[in-house]
Amino acid sequence: MGLTGGCSTSPSDPAQITHSHAYISYWPPASEGSGLRLAVKDLIDMKGLVTTAGSEYIAKTSAPATRDAECLTIARERHVVFVGKTNLTEFAVTVSGKNSYFGTPINRWNGRDKYIPGGSSSGSAVAVETGSADVAIGTDTCGSIRVPAACCGVYGLKTTFGLVSTKGVFPISAKYLDTVGPMAADLPRLVEGMDLLQRGFSGRYYNAVAAKPSAHQIRIGRLYVGGTDPAIDKAIDDALAAKGFRVVKLDDHFKAKWDQANIDGETIALSDAWLNDEKYTNNLQIEKTTRLVIAKGSLDYATNYKAALKRKTAWQRELRRVFQQVDIIATPTLKSLPPKLPIFGSSIVFEWLVFNSQNTVAANFAGNPALAMPIPMPPQGKFIPRTSLQLVGKPLGEAELLNAARLIESAR
């Protein structure tokens, strides 16, 4: 169960720099066409490597992992080519994708300027967007797969809570929110990635395709989120209408429940991050923004944590009610297009602005699967911007989500 593809490189290795800071450690494949290239977020243990969690302090003070995380078992059995450990925000607690020590993964969303790659699975998104990996494994606690997927114009799947083992994954909210999922530049690769995380997934996917080969058979519950750019809403509505999905507008009652679930999920995530990482809050070797986010968790834990947990069952019950009327819920992944990276670096204010633009936490709070997929918007000259559609499914409904995405793609 040793490394495949080479040895670890240091953060200053030129090979890493050429990969847009997507990687903390990178191992070029031995040859072209040697098989599927898999990148792994450096929140996930790989035997023989330090799991840095995106932190200079952890990188310099922790011992290498003695075994792989359980989520890598299938990939090891199939002798997949591992190409590296991908970059992330420190301790996976911020959302812009910035990392001042390992370098911020470069997301040239319009082909020219530097935009945020999104966090925390920033390196995983950039790795598949730039083509240095076919599939990347990320983690998602509040949107950490879907937000970078949205920022970088790729696919990201948050799996049903508990479906994929998180043993050997650096915890944020292991008891309530943490999940492991695949990211890829296209849907076929995403299916391959999911098949590395759940045995027999490809078969489940093809069964879902056979069961509902037409969009007319699928009921989409469309949720409109306050503060969303109207152009994003229009792009999503056009994409759903183009293929003929049966679209049902979800009412204000459900929207209020959704908004509360986003708040409650955030409370649990920050509180649990504080419970796990409180020991770092006075460590000056940890980034200031990271320490401030962790410190906020202490306040949330003291004031809102127990109440938020008590509302979890009611939220799951509300979703079950809605899923009796629709098959899938559709929302924007982000309320706005990704912003450019700040010239003078990130700050706690900027991180909260980005966090408030995401619309992902409610799915984590319930434990349901959710997919982020790119959707084209009207051209800006020669440039065609992309927004991101989020599809939320029933528990264990990953195959159905990917089938719906296939049908949306075919409408283009």
C-alpha positions as CSV (number, residue, x, y, z in Angstrom):
1,M,0.0,0.0,0.0
2,G,2.9,2.3,-0.7
3,L,2.9,5.3,-3.0
4,T,2.2,4.9,-6.7
5,G,3.9,7.1,-9.2
6,G,6.9,8.4,-7.4
7,C,8.1,10.2,-4.3
8,S,6.9,13.3,-2.5
9,T,8.1,16.7,-3.5
10,S,8.6,19.7,-1.4
11,P,6.4,22.9,-1.6
12,S,9.2,24.7,-3.5
13,D,9.7,22.0,-6.1
14,P,9.4,23.5,-9.6
15,A,7.3,20.6,-10.7
16,Q,4.6,21.7,-8.3
17,I,4.7,25.3,-9.3
18,T,4.0,24.4,-12.9
19,H,0.8,22.8,-11.8
20,S,-0.7,26.0,-10.6
21,H,-0.2,25.3,-6.9
22,A,-2.9,22.6,-7.3
23,Y,-0.6,20.1,-5.5
24,I,1.2,19.9,-2.2
25,S,3.0,16.8,-3.4
26,Y,3.0,15.7,-7.1
27,W,4.3,12.6,-8.8
28,P,4.3,12.6,-12.6
29,P,2.9,9.4,-14.2
30,A,5.6,7.0,-15.3
31,S,4.2,7.1,-18.9
32,E,1.4,8.5,-21.0
33,G,-1.7,6.3,-21.1
34,S,-0.8,4.5,-17.9
35,G,-4.3,4.6,-16.6
36,L,-6.7,6.9,-14.7
37,R,-4.8,9.6,-12.9
38,L,-6.1,10.2,-9.4
39,A,-5.3,13.1,-7.1
40,V,-6.2,13.1,-3.4
41,K,-6.9,16.1,-1.1
42,D,-4.3,16.5,1.5
43,L,-6.9,16.1,4.2
44,I,-6.9,12.3,3.5
45,D,-4.2,10.0,4.8
46,M,-1.9,8.2,2.3
47,K,0.6,5.8,3.8
48,G,4.1,7.2,4.1
49,L,3.1,10.9,3.7
50,V,2.3,13.6,6.3
51,T,-1.3,14.7,6.0
52,T,-0.7,18.4,6.1
53,A,-4.3,19.6,6.2
54,G,-3.0,22.6,4.2
55,S,-1.0,23.8,7.3
56,E,2.7,24.7,7.5
57,Y,2.6,23.8,11.2
58,I,1.1,20.4,10.6
59,A,3.5,19.7,7.7
60,K,6.5,20.4,9.8
61,T,5.5,18.8,13.1
62,S,3.4,15.7,12.2
63,A,4.6,12.1,11.4
64,P,3.7,10.4,8.1
65,A,0.5,8.4,8.0
66,T,1.0,4.7,8.8
67,R,-1.8,3.6,6.6
68,D,-4.2,4.8,3.9
69,A,-7.6,6.3,4.7
70,E,-10.3,3.7,4.1
71,C,-11.7,5.7,1.2
72,L,-8.6,4.8,-0.9
73,T,-9.2,1.1,-0.6
74,I,-10.8,0.5,-4.0
75,A,-8.4,2.7,-5.9
76,R,-5.5,0.8,-4.4
77,E,-7.1,-2.5,-5.3
78,R,-7.4,-1.4,-8.9
79,H,-3.9,0.0,-9.1
80,V,-5.0,3.4,-10.0
81,V,-2.2,5.9,-10.8
82,F,-2.0,8.3,-7.9
83,V,-0.5,11.6,-9.1
84,G,-0.4,13.7,-5.9
85,K,-1.9,15.2,-2.8
86,T,-3.8,18.3,-3.6
87,N,-3.8,21.7,-2.0
88,L,-6.5,23.1,0.3
89,T,-7.2,25.9,2.7
90,E,-5.6,25.5,6.1
91,F,-7.6,22.9,8.2
92,A,-10.3,23.1,5.5
93,V,-12.1,25.9,7.4
94,T,-12.1,28.8,4.9
95,V,-13.9,29.0,1.5
96,S,-11.8,31.3,-0.8
97,G,-9.2,28.6,-1.5
98,K,-6.3,30.8,-0.3
99,N,-3.2,29.1,1.1
100,S,-0.3,31.5,1.9
101,Y,2.2,28.7,2.6
102,F,1.7,26.2,-0.1
103,G,0.5,28.8,-2.6
104,T,-3.1,29.5,-3.7
105,P,-4.2,27.3,-6.5
106,I,-4.5,29.4,-9.7
107,N,-8.0,29.6,-11.2
108,R,-8.0,31.5,-14.4
109,W,-11.8,31.3,-14.8
110,N,-11.8,33.6,-17.8
111,G,-8.5,32.4,-19.2
112,R,-6.7,35.6,-18.1
113,D,-7.3,36.9,-14.5
114,K,-6.9,35.1,-11.2
115,Y,-10.1,34.2,-9.5
116,I,-10.7,32.4,-6.2
117,P,-10.5,28.6,-6.7
118,G,-13.0,28.1,-3.9
119,G,-12.4,26.1,-0.8
120,S,-11.6,24.0,0.8
121,S,-10.9,21.4,-2.0
122,S,-9.3,24.1,-4.1
123,G,-6.3,22.1,-5.4
124,S,-8.6,19.2,-6.3
125,A,-10.7,21.4,-8.5
126,V,-7.7,23.1,-10.2
127,A,-6.1,19.7,-10.7
128,V,-9.0,18.4,-12.8
129,E,-9.7,21.7,-14.5
130,T,-6.1,21.9,-15.7
131,G,-6.0,18.3,-16.8
132,S,-3.2,17.1,-14.5
133,A,-5.6,14.6,-12.9
134,D,-8.6,12.7,-14.4
135,V,-10.3,12.5,-11.0
136,A,-9.7,14.1,-7.7
137,I,-11.0,13.1,-4.3
138,G,-12.2,15.9,-2.1
139,T,-14.0,16.3,1.1
140,D,-17.2,18.3,1.8
141,T,-18.4,19.6,5.1
142,C,-20.3,22.7,4.1
143,G,-19.7,22.8,0.4
144,S,-16.0,22.2,0.2
145,I,-16.3,20.0,-3.0
146,R,-19.1,21.9,-4.6
147,V,-17.9,25.5,-4.1
148,P,-14.5,24.9,-5.8
149,A,-16.2,22.9,-8.5
150,A,-18.5,26.0,-9.1
151,C,-15.6,28.4,-9.0
152,C,-13.4,26.3,-11.5
153,G,-16.2,25.2,-13.8
154,V,-16.0,21.4,-13.1
155,Y,-18.1,18.7,-11.5
156,G,-18.2,17.9,-7.8
157,L,-20.3,15.4,-5.9
158,K,-21.0,15.5,-2.2
159,T,-22.0,12.0,-1.2
160,T,-24.6,10.9,1.2
161,F,-23.4,11.2,4.8
162,G,-21.9,7.9,5.9
163,L,-21.8,6.3,2.4
164,V,-18.0,6.7,2.1
165,S,-15.8,6.1,5.1
166,T,-14.1,9.1,6.6
167,K,-11.7,7.0,8.7
168,G,-8.3,8.4,8.1
169,V,-9.6,11.8,7.1
170,F,-8.6,14.9,9.1
171,P,-11.9,15.7,10.9
172,I,-14.0,18.9,10.8
173,S,-17.4,17.5,11.7
174,A,-17.0,13.8,11.4
175,K,-20.1,13.0,13.5
176,Y,-22.5,15.1,11.6
177,L,-21.3,16.7,8.3
178,D,-18.0,15.4,6.8
179,T,-18.2,13.5,3.5
180,V,-15.8,12.3,0.8
181,G,-16.6,12.6,-2.9
182,P,-15.2,12.8,-6.4
183,M,-14.4,15.8,-8.6
184,A,-13.8,15.7,-12.4
185,A,-13.9,17.9,-15.5
186,D,-16.6,15.9,-17.1
187,L,-19.5,13.6,-16.2
188,P,-18.0,10.2,-17.4
189,R,-14.9,10.8,-15.3
190,L,-17.1,11.7,-12.3
191,V,-18.8,8.4,-12.7
192,E,-15.4,6.7,-12.7
193,G,-14.4,8.6,-9.6
194,M,-17.6,7.6,-7.7
195,D,-16.9,4.0,-8.7
196,L,-13.6,4.3,-6.8
197,L,-15.5,5.3,-3.7
198,Q,-18.5,3.0,-3.8
199,R,-18.4,-0.6,-5.1
200,G,-20.7,-1.2,-8.0
201,F,-21.5,2.5,-8.5
202,S,-21.2,2.3,-12.3
203,G,-23.9,-0.4,-12.4
204,R,-26.1,1.8,-10.2
205,Y,-25.6,4.7,-12.6
206,Y,-26.4,2.7,-15.7
207,N,-29.5,1.4,-14.0
208,A,-30.6,5.0,-13.2
209,V,-30.0,5.9,-16.9
210,A,-32.1,2.9,-18.0
211,A,-34.9,3.7,-15.5
212,K,-35.3,7.3,-16.5
213,P,-33.7,7.9,-19.9
214,S,-35.8,11.1,-20.5
215,A,-35.9,14.4,-18.7
216,H,-39.7,14.3,-19.0
217,Q,-39.7,11.5,-16.4
218,I,-37.9,13.6,-13.8
219,R,-39.6,16.1,-11.5
220,I,-37.3,19.0,-10.5
221,G,-38.1,21.1,-7.5
222,R,-36.7,24.6,-8.4
223,L,-35.7,26.6,-5.3
224,Y,-35.0,30.3,-5.8
225,V,-32.5,31.7,-3.3
226,G,-32.6,35.3,-2.2
227,G,-29.7,37.4,-3.3
228,T,-28.9,35.3,-6.4
229,D,-27.7,37.1,-9.5
230,P,-30.7,37.1,-11.9
231,A,-28.5,36.0,-14.8
232,I,-27.5,32.9,-12.8
233,D,-31.2,32.1,-12.2
234,K,-32.0,32.5,-15.8
235,A,-29.1,30.3,-17.0
236,I,-30.3,27.5,-14.6
237,D,-33.9,27.9,-15.7
238,D,-32.9,27.8,-19.4
239,A,-30.8,24.7,-18.9
240,L,-33.7,22.9,-17.2
241,A,-36.3,24.0,-19.7
242,A,-34.1,23.1,-22.7
243,K,-34.6,19.4,-22.1
244,G,-38.1,19.4,-20.8
245,F,-37.8,18.5,-17.1
246,R,-41.0,18.7,-15.1
247,V,-40.1,21.8,-13.1
248,V,-42.0,22.5,-9.9
249,K,-41.4,25.8,-8.1
250,L,-40.8,25.2,-4.4
251,D,-42.7,27.6,-2.1
252,D,-41.7,30.2,0.5
253,H,-42.3,27.8,3.4
254,F,-39.7,25.4,2.1
255,K,-37.3,28.3,1.3
256,A,-37.5,29.4,4.9
257,K,-36.7,25.9,6.1
258,W,-33.8,25.7,3.6
259,D,-32.4,29.1,4.9
260,Q,-32.6,27.9,8.5
261,A,-30.9,24.6,7.6
262,N,-28.0,26.6,6.0
263,I,-27.6,28.5,9.3
264,D,-27.8,25.4,11.4
265,G,-25.3,23.5,9.3
266,E,-22.9,26.4,9.5
267,T,-23.3,26.5,13.3
268,I,-22.5,22.8,13.6
269,A,-19.5,23.0,11.2
270,L,-17.9,25.9,13.0
271,S,-18.6,24.5,16.4
272,D,-17.1,21.1,15.5
273,A,-14.1,22.7,13.9
274,W,-13.5,24.5,17.2
275,L,-13.9,21.3,19.2
276,N,-11.4,19.6,17.0
277,D,-8.9,22.5,16.5
278,E,-9.3,24.6,19.6
279,K,-5.7,23.8,20.6
280,Y,-4.5,25.8,17.6
281,T,-6.3,29.1,18.4
282,N,-3.3,30.6,20.2
283,N,-0.6,29.1,17.9
284,L,0.9,31.9,15.9
285,Q,2.2,29.4,13.4
286,I,-1.4,29.0,12.2
287,E,-2.7,31.6,9.8
288,K,-4.6,34.4,11.5
289,T,-7.7,34.0,9.3
290,T,-7.8,30.3,10.2
291,R,-7.5,31.1,13.9
292,L,-10.3,33.6,13.7
293,V,-12.7,31.1,12.0
294,I,-11.9,28.5,14.6
295,A,-12.5,31.0,17.4
296,K,-15.9,32.0,16.0
297,G,-16.8,28.3,16.5
298,S,-16.4,28.6,20.2
299,L,-19.1,31.3,20.3
300,D,-21.4,29.3,18.1
301,Y,-20.9,26.2,20.3
302,A,-21.8,28.2,23.4
303,T,-24.9,29.9,22.0
304,N,-26.5,27.9,19.1
305,Y,-25.0,24.4,18.8
306,K,-27.6,22.3,20.8
307,A,-30.5,24.1,19.3
308,A,-29.2,23.6,15.8
309,L,-28.7,19.8,16.4
310,K,-32.3,19.6,17.7
311,R,-33.6,21.0,14.4
312,K,-31.8,18.4,12.3
313,T,-34.5,15.7,12.4
314,A,-37.2,18.2,11.5
315,W,-35.2,19.3,8.5
316,Q,-34.7,15.8,7.3
317,R,-38.4,15.2,7.7
318,E,-39.1,18.3,5.7
319,L,-36.9,17.1,2.9
320,R,-38.6,13.7,2.9
321,R,-42.0,15.6,2.5
322,V,-40.7,17.6,-0.5
323,F,-39.1,14.5,-2.1
324,Q,-42.6,12.9,-2.2
325,Q,-43.5,15.6,-4.7
326,V,-40.2,15.9,-6.7
327,D,-37.3,13.7,-7.5
328,I,-34.5,16.3,-7.3
329,I,-34.1,19.8,-6.0
330,A,-32.3,22.4,-8.1
331,T,-30.6,25.6,-6.8
332,P,-27.6,27.7,-7.8
333,T,-24.4,26.4,-6.1
334,L,-23.3,30.0,-5.7
335,K,-25.4,33.2,-5.7
336,S,-22.8,35.0,-7.8
337,L,-19.9,34.3,-10.1
338,P,-16.6,33.7,-8.4
339,P,-14.8,36.9,-7.4
340,K,-11.2,37.8,-8.3
341,L,-8.5,37.0,-5.7
342,P,-7.9,40.1,-3.5
343,I,-4.7,41.9,-4.5
344,F,-3.5,42.1,-0.9
345,G,-4.5,38.6,0.1
346,S,-7.6,37.3,1.9
347,S,-9.1,38.4,5.1
348,I,-11.8,37.2,7.5
349,V,-14.2,39.8,6.0
350,F,-13.5,38.5,2.4
351,E,-13.9,34.9,3.6
352,W,-17.4,35.6,5.1
353,L,-18.4,37.4,1.9
354,V,-17.6,34.3,-0.1
355,F,-19.2,32.0,2.5
356,N,-22.4,33.9,2.3
357,S,-22.5,33.5,-1.5
358,Q,-22.6,29.7,-1.2
359,N,-25.9,27.8,-1.1
360,T,-24.6,24.4,-0.1
361,V,-24.8,23.8,3.6
362,A,-28.4,22.7,3.8
363,A,-27.6,19.5,2.0
364,N,-24.8,18.7,4.5
365,F,-27.1,19.4,7.4
366,A,-29.5,16.8,6.1
367,G,-26.9,14.4,4.9
368,N,-28.3,14.2,1.4
369,P,-26.1,13.9,-1.7
370,A,-25.6,17.0,-3.9
371,L,-23.9,17.6,-7.2
372,A,-22.4,20.8,-8.6
373,M,-22.2,21.0,-12.4
374,P,-21.2,23.8,-14.8
375,I,-23.9,25.6,-16.7
376,P,-23.0,28.1,-19.6
377,M,-24.1,31.7,-19.4
378,P,-24.5,34.2,-22.3
379,P,-21.1,35.0,-24.0
380,Q,-19.1,38.0,-23.0
381,G,-17.3,38.6,-26.3
382,K,-15.3,35.4,-27.0
383,F,-15.5,34.3,-23.4
384,I,-18.4,32.1,-22.3
385,P,-18.8,32.4,-18.5
386,R,-20.1,29.4,-16.6
387,T,-22.2,29.3,-13.5
388,S,-22.9,26.2,-11.4
389,L,-26.2,24.3,-10.9
390,Q,-26.6,22.3,-7.7
391,L,-28.8,19.2,-7.8
392,V,-29.8,17.8,-4.4
393,G,-31.1,14.2,-4.2
394,K,-32.6,11.7,-1.9
395,P,-30.3,9.8,0.5
396,L,-28.2,7.3,-1.6
397,G,-29.5,9.0,-4.8
398,E,-26.1,9.8,-6.3
399,A,-26.8,7.7,-9.4
400,E,-30.0,9.6,-10.1
401,L,-28.3,12.9,-9.7
402,L,-25.7,12.0,-12.2
403,N,-28.3,10.7,-14.6
404,A,-30.1,14.1,-14.4
405,A,-26.8,15.9,-15.0
406,R,-26.4,13.7,-18.1
407,L,-29.7,14.8,-19.4
408,I,-29.0,18.5,-18.7
409,E,-25.7,18.1,-20.6
410,S,-27.4,16.6,-23.6
411,A,-29.6,19.7,-23.9
412,R,-26.6,21.8,-24.8
